[in-house]
Amino acid sequence: MKTLNSPVKFMVYSVLKAIRHPKTPISYYICGCGCRFPNSS
């Protein structure tokens, strides 16, 4: 895994986790990534 690809892979991972666990707000994973996105519950 390269540093440049890390954020992209994390976002894909976050989306997959959000789909598998709809009860968990996606903002939880986005905040963990440190990306700047509007909080969606």
C-alpha positions in Angstrom: 0.0 0.0 0.0 1.4 3.4 -1.0 0.7 6.6 1.0 -0.9 8.3 -2.0 -3.4 5.4 -2.4 -4.1 5.2 1.3 -6.9 7.8 1.4 -8.6 6.3 -1.7 -8.5 2.8 -0.3 -9.8 4.0 3.0 -12.8 5.7 1.4 -13.6 2.6 -0.6 -13.3 0.6 2.6 -15.6 3.1 4.4 -18.2 2.8 1.7 -18.2 -1.0 1.9 -18.4 -0.9 5.7 -21.3 1.6 5.5 -23.1 -0.7 3.1 -22.6 -3.7 5.2 -23.5 -1.8 8.4 -26.2 0.7 7.4 -26.9 1.5 11.1 -23.5 3.1 11.4 -23.4 6.7 10.1 -20.9 7.1 7.2 -19.7 10.3 8.8 -18.0 8.1 11.5 -15.7 6.6 8.9 -15.2 9.9 7.1 -14.2 11.6 10.3 -11.7 8.8 10.9 -10.2 9.4 7.5 -9.9 13.1 8.2 -11.5 14.0 4.9 -13.7 17.2 4.7 -17.2 16.1 3.9 -20.6 17.2 5.3 -21.8 14.9 8.1 -24.4 12.5 6.8 -26.4 10.4 9.3 
